[in-house]
Amino acid sequence: MGDAPRGTPLHKYTLECIFMHSPEVSSFNRGRNGAETKMKQQRHTVIRELLAKAPIASQDELRRKLAGRGFHVTQATLSRDIHELRLSKGPEGYSLSNGGNEDEDSLPGIREVLQGFGLEVRQAANLLVVITTTGGAQPIAAGMDYEDWPEVIGTIAGDDTVLIICPDTEQATQLKKRIDDYIG
């Protein structure tokens, strides 16, 4: 890749360096065929088995344990799995939640998560940065991934910052307005 040519705004150079799927490829990849569904079910079973033995301290540790069992997943996929399995995170790490048959409506929606953890959203071209309370980035990124909004290509979460990658500036602007409204 190399450095941005002199005089080129960094955000334009960044756009050239980020691999982005076309809408056709994205919708194809997001669809679930039989093999993907079976793989997801197997992965969820392995996650439950791992957590039945002991809590797991972090997403990265869970990702490494899954890789050791043959499941190589992205952070976004792992965040969705954690949300779908309704895993709890306590002082010792992730564990299986006690009330496994809770109604889907009992989980907080993205609006509640953004209200609870979000502080501010900033835009740079097609990228959004959500500033959160300490420890609030993971729940927001997971919530964004779970929503599967067309304006969101992907998220990257730190401890108090979430990077949201949008297909273009216009969709980033629309999403920024929605997030601003949710944060309040």
Buried (B, 14 or more C-beta within 10 A) or exposed (E): EEEBEEEEEEEEBBBEEEEBBEEEEBEEEEEEEEEEEEBBEEBEEBBEEBBEEEBBEEBEBBBEBBEEEEBEBEBBBBBBBBBBBBBBBEEEBBBBBEEEEEEEEEBEEBBEBBEBBBEEBEBBBBBBBBBBBEEBBBBBBBBBBBEEBEBBBBBEBEEBBBBBBBBEBEBBBEBBEBBEEBBE
